[in-house]
Amino acid sequence: GAVVSQHPSWVICKSGTSVKIECRSLDFQATTMFWYRQFPKQSLMLMATSNEGSKATYEQGVEKDKFLINHASLTLSTLTVTSAHPEDSSFYICSARVPGQGYEQYFGPGTRLTVT
Amino acid sequence: GEDVEQSLFLSVREGDSSVINCTYTDSSSTYLYWYKQEPGAGLQLLTYIFSNMDMKQDQRLTVLLNKKDKHLSLRIADTQTGDSAIYFCARGETSYDKVIFGPGTSLSVIP
């Protein structure tokens, strides 16, 4: 089946620094990937849609200059949290669709970000 | 996910049936999904239903859709302790569109 990986699985960083999270589709090419944020015991909030070779589409209220998304290849999308603050601490999850199987999104295992 | 609503908690005894309910507000929802998230794990698609269907059954899972009332339910027959997880209802307008999630229902199965 389709596998999506994320790296790192968890990261701790100091306030004011930037952190990059990678999302990879391991056995398929993903023209579109999605980035979600999940707070403890809460639902997933869609942050942005990442399109290979073009700019990401951000949801309302998500700061595009703070959460930089780059989808440079068909198997890799990255999310960079710039100038991180403690309130950015969260669980970040990416997903991807397999071309031709549009109805199912395959989710990565998530990245736990803690900003101290 | 404010336009997708779910009850937050459900507790059932092992062997009983579980019914998780979901309501949504956007009538343009074409695809309706149920995802399962186990502790510390990613999301797993359990099943989905198209808006032109009323029911879909897959082994122990039965999905019922009342499009008029915008109400979706997931029934798990013979609930096991391994079914304890958070279940998310979600909707999408097209197969390639973004998916909007509900708040999730935490299912606890009592042995």
Chai-1 contact restraints between the chains, C-beta under 6 A:
chainA,res_idxA,chainB,res_idxB,connection_type,confidence,min_distance_angstrom,max_distance_angstrom,comment,restraint_id
A,S43,B,G1,contact,1.0,0.0,6.0,A-B,restraint_1
A,S43,B,F101,contact,1.0,0.0,6.0,A-B,restraint_2
A,S43,B,P103,contact,1.0,0.0,6.0,A-B,restraint_3
A,S43,B,G104,contact,1.0,0.0,6.0,A-B,restraint_4
A,L44,B,F101,contact,1.0,0.0,6.0,A-B,restraint_5
A,L46,B,K98,contact,1.0,0.0,6.0,A-B,restraint_6
A,T49,B,K98,contact,1.0,0.0,6.0,A-B,restraint_7
A,G102,B,S95,contact,1.0,0.0,6.0,A-B,restraint_8
A,G102,B,Y96,contact,1.0,0.0,6.0,A-B,restraint_9
A,Y103,B,Y31,contact,1.0,0.0,6.0,A-B,restraint_10
A,Y103,B,Y48,contact,1.0,0.0,6.0,A-B,restraint_11
A,Y103,B,S95,contact,1.0,0.0,6.0,A-B,restraint_12
A,E104,B,L45,contact,1.0,0.0,6.0,A-B,restraint_13
A,F107,B,G42,contact,1.0,0.0,6.0,A-B,restraint_14
A,F107,B,L43,contact,1.0,0.0,6.0,A-B,restraint_15
A,G108,B,G42,contact,1.0,0.0,6.0,A-B,restraint_16
A,P109,B,G42,contact,1.0,0.0,6.0,A-B,restraint_17
A,G110,B,G42,contact,1.0,0.0,6.0,A-B,restraint_18
